[in-house]
């Protein structure tokens, strides 16, 4: 489950924190996001704190959020379900 249910714009990035029952499930989610990021050659900032994972999607070269970031944010949220 994600908390909150929507992505927020924080300091020029789309940010969302996902909570999981265990560290192992949080880590599995990070690995799924990593596979997506590698396939798309576009990588989020990822912070993991035991059972919580915070993702931040933004495009460095654009200096902020692009449509690509919005698309990958949506795809990565679907990986949490």
C-alpha positions in Angstrom: 0.0 0.0 0.0 1.2 3.5 -0.8 1.0 6.4 1.6 -0.3 8.8 0.4 -2.4 7.4 -2.4 -1.1 10.0 -4.9 2.2 11.3 -6.1 3.2 14.7 -4.7 5.5 17.3 -6.4 8.3 17.8 -3.9 11.3 20.0 -4.8 10.9 19.5 -8.6 10.3 15.7 -8.5 7.3 13.3 -8.3 7.6 11.7 -4.9 5.6 8.9 -3.2 6.2 6.6 -0.2 5.1 3.0 -0.4 4.7 0.8 2.8 4.9 -2.9 2.9 4.4 -5.5 5.6 8.1 -6.6 5.7 11.5 -5.5 4.6 11.7 -8.4 2.2 8.5 -7.2 0.4 9.9 -3.6 0.3 13.1 -4.9 -1.2 11.3 -7.0 -3.8 9.4 -3.8 -4.9 12.7 -1.9 -5.2 14.0 -4.7 -7.4 10.9 -4.6 -9.6 11.3 -0.8 -9.9 14.9 -1.3 -10.8 14.0 -3.7 -13.6 11.5 -1.1 -15.0 14.1 1.7 -14.7 16.8 -0.3 -16.5 14.3 -1.3 -19.3 13.4 2.3 -19.7 16.9 3.7 -19.2 15.5 6.2 -16.7 16.2 5.9 -13.0 14.4 7.3 -9.9 16.0 8.2 -6.6 15.1 5.4 -4.2 15.2 5.5 -0.4 14.4 2.3 1.6 13.7 2.4 5.3 12.9 -1.1 6.5 9.4 -1.6 5.1 9.0 1.9 3.5 10.2 2.8 0.0 10.3 6.4 -1.2 10.6 6.9 -5.0 11.4 10.3 -6.6 11.0 10.5 -10.4 12.5 13.6 -12.2 14.6 14.2 -15.3 18.0 15.7 -14.5 18.6 17.1 -18.0 15.2 18.8 -18.0 15.6 20.1 -14.4 12.2 18.8 -13.3 9.3 16.6 -14.0 8.5 15.4 -17.6 5.8 13.3 -19.1 8.2 10.4 -19.0 8.5 10.8 -15.2 4.7 10.8 -14.9 4.5 7.7 -17.0 7.1 5.8 -15.1 5.6 6.9 -11.8 2.3 5.4 -12.8 4.1 2.2 -14.0 6.1 1.9 -10.8 3.0 2.4 -8.6 1.4 -0.5 -10.4 4.3 -2.7 -9.3 3.4 -2.1 -5.7 0.0 -3.8 -6.1 
